[in-house]
Amino acid sequence: MKAIFSVILLMLLMSLIGCKPSLDKESDVDILQVITPFQQSMLVEINFARTNPVGYAELRLKAASGDSADNGSYLYMKNLAPLAPISFNNSLNISASNYALFLADKNLMGHDLNGTPLKRAITVGFEGSSIGENIAASSGDSFNTLVDSEIASINFVRIMIIDTGVADLGHRRTILNPAYRTVGIGYSRNPSSTFINYNVQDFGNL
């Protein structure tokens, strides 16, 4: 009887050991990032520019359209056909948020300072094959999400649409690229850094 009991106990232990990897796999699921008011406001603003470029031009760019600081953005948007809206991708949100924190903490600006945008995104679960990244930073109070997240999102998107000093209009073209269907948005603030408020936008083809 004791021998039979020992065999049953051994079989039970083996069964439990066999189940353990599947339990570990269940717990190894990507954490769903909570969408902040700033992220939501920026998604709305990006989709405003994409789906209604003429309306965006009239509301956001017309006041400075006669100024050289406009950088041709008003007429560019007035002549742009509407694009499809984009939505959040959880992995891109995580990647963009992590990189914004990195830039603010290290007081740096650049795209490949902690791996390429695509490699960073793949590391946290992104399954697409292409990423376009925008980064911007400003010490102005109007870019501080703690003061007003909606105003901050409007200002960040606007400066990237205008794209002053960027010869290839890379930020503008990335936001308005029809190949991108999803986006991740990151923000971090470091009062001890040069620019204080840091924004990262990671656009994906998935």
C-alpha positions in Angstrom: 0.0 0.0 0.0 2.9 2.3 0.9 4.5 1.7 -2.5 1.2 2.5 -4.4 0.9 5.8 -2.4 4.5 6.7 -3.2 3.9 6.2 -6.9 0.7 8.3 -6.8 2.5 11.1 -4.9 5.4 11.0 -7.5 2.9 11.3 -10.4 1.2 14.2 -8.7 4.5 16.0 -8.2 5.5 15.4 -11.9 2.1 16.8 -12.9 2.6 20.0 -10.9 6.1 20.4 -12.3 4.8 20.0 -15.8 2.2 22.7 -15.2 4.6 25.3 -13.9 6.0 26.6 -17.2 2.5 27.3 -18.5 1.7 29.2 -15.3 4.9 31.3 -15.7 3.9 32.0 -19.3 0.5 33.2 -18.2 2.1 35.7 -15.8 4.6 36.9 -18.5 1.9 39.0 -20.3 2.7 42.7 -21.3 1.3 45.2 -18.9 -1.4 47.4 -20.4 -0.3 51.0 -20.0 -2.9 53.3 -18.5 -3.5 56.2 -21.0 -2.8 59.6 -19.5 -4.8 62.7 -20.2 -1.8 64.1 -22.1 -1.5 61.0 -24.3 -5.2 61.1 -25.1 -5.1 64.8 -25.9 -2.1 64.3 -28.2 -3.8 61.4 -30.0 -6.8 63.7 -30.6 -4.5 66.5 -31.9 -2.6 64.2 -34.2 -5.8 62.8 -35.6 -7.1 66.4 -36.0 -4.1 67.2 -38.2 -4.4 63.9 -40.2 -8.2 63.7 -40.8 -8.9 67.4 -41.2 -5.7 69.1 -42.4 -7.6 72.2 -43.8 -9.4 72.7 -40.5 -6.1 72.2 -38.6 -4.4 74.8 -40.8 -7.2 77.4 -40.1 -7.3 76.8 -36.4 -3.7 76.2 -35.5 -1.6 77.8 -38.2 -3.4 80.7 -39.8 -2.4 83.3 -37.3 1.3 82.9 -38.2 0.8 82.0 -41.9 2.2 85.3 -43.1 5.3 84.9 -40.9 8.5 83.2 -42.0 8.3 81.2 -38.7 5.3 79.4 -40.3 7.8 77.4 -42.5 5.2 76.8 -45.1 3.1 74.7 -42.8 -0.2 76.6 -43.4 -0.2 76.1 -47.2 1.1 72.6 -46.8 -1.8 71.6 -44.6 -4.3 73.5 -46.8 -3.3 71.4 -49.8 -3.1 68.1 -48.0 -5.8 65.4 -48.5 -7.3 63.9 -45.4 -5.6 60.8 -44.0 -7.0 58.0 -41.9 -6.9 58.4 -38.1 -4.4 56.3 -36.1 -4.9 54.6 -32.7 -2.7 53.7 -29.8 -0.4 50.7 -29.7 0.3 49.5 -26.2 3.9 48.5 -26.9 4.6 51.8 -28.7 3.2 53.7 -25.7 5.5 51.8 -23.4 8.5 52.3 -25.6 7.9 56.0 -26.2 7.3 56.6 -22.4 10.5 54.7 -21.5 12.5 56.7 -24.0 11.0 60.1 -22.9 12.0 59.2 -19.3 15.5 58.3 -20.5 16.0 61.5 -22.4 14.8 63.7 -19.5 16.8 61.8 -16.9 20.0 61.9 -18.9 19.4 65.4 -20.3 19.9 64.3 -23.9 18.2 64.7 -27.3 18.6 62.2 -30.1 16.9 59.1 -31.6 19.4 56.3 -31.1 20.9 57.0 -27.7 19.4 53.9 -26.1 18.9 51.6 -29.1 17.1 52.4 -32.3 13.4 53.2 -32.1 12.4 49.9 -33.7 14.7 47.8 -31.4 13.3 49.6 -28.3 9.8 48.9 -29.4 10.4 45.3 -30.3 11.9 44.7 -26.9 8.6 45.6 -25.3 6.4 43.6 -27.7 5.9 45.6 -30.9 5.4 43.2 -33.8 5.5 45.7 -36.7 8.4 46.2 -39.0 8.6 50.0 -39.3 8.7 53.0 -36.9 8.9 56.7 -37.4 10.0 58.6 -34.3 9.5 62.3 -33.4 11.1 63.8 -30.4 10.7 67.4 -29.1 11.4 69.2 -25.9 10.8 72.7 -24.5 11.3 74.5 -21.3 8.2 76.7 -21.8 5.3 76.5 -19.3 2.9 75.9 -22.2 4.6 72.5 -22.8 4.2 71.4 -19.2 1.5 68.7 -19.0 1.1 69.3 -15.3 -0.2 72.8 -16.0 -2.5 71.9 -18.9 -2.2 68.6 -20.7 -4.4 69.7 -23.6 -2.5 72.9 -24.3 0.8 71.0 -24.0 -0.3 68.4 -26.6 -1.5 71.1 -29.0 1.8 73.0 -28.7 4.0 69.9 -29.1 2.1 68.8 -32.3 2.1 72.3 -33.6 5.9 72.8 -33.4 6.4 69.5 -35.1 4.0 70.3 -37.9 5.7 73.7 -38.4 9.1 72.0 -38.2 11.3 75.1 -38.1 14.9 74.5 -38.9 14.3 70.9 -40.2 15.2 70.8 -43.9 13.4 67.6 -44.8 10.3 68.4 -42.6 10.8 65.1 -41.0 8.6 65.6 -38.0 5.7 66.9 -40.1 6.0 64.1 -42.7 6.1 61.5 -39.9 2.9 62.7 -38.3 1.2 62.9 -41.7 2.6 59.6 -43.1 -0.4 57.5 -44.4 1.7 54.3 -43.9 1.5 54.7 -40.1 -1.6 53.2 -38.4 -0.7 53.3 -34.7 1.3 55.5 -32.3 2.8 55.5 -28.9 3.2 58.7 -27.0 5.7 59.4 -24.2 6.3 62.4 -21.9 8.7 63.1 -19.1 9.5 66.2 -17.1 12.8 67.0 -15.4 13.2 70.6 -14.0 16.9 70.0 -13.6 17.5 69.3 -17.3 18.0 71.7 -20.2 14.6 71.5 -21.9 12.5 70.3 -18.9 9.6 68.9 -20.9 10.3 65.9 -23.2 7.9 64.4 -25.7 8.4 61.2 -27.8 6.1 60.1 -30.6 6.6 56.6 -32.0 4.5 55.8 -35.1 4.2 52.2 -36.3 3.0 50.4 -39.4 1.0 47.9 -37.3 
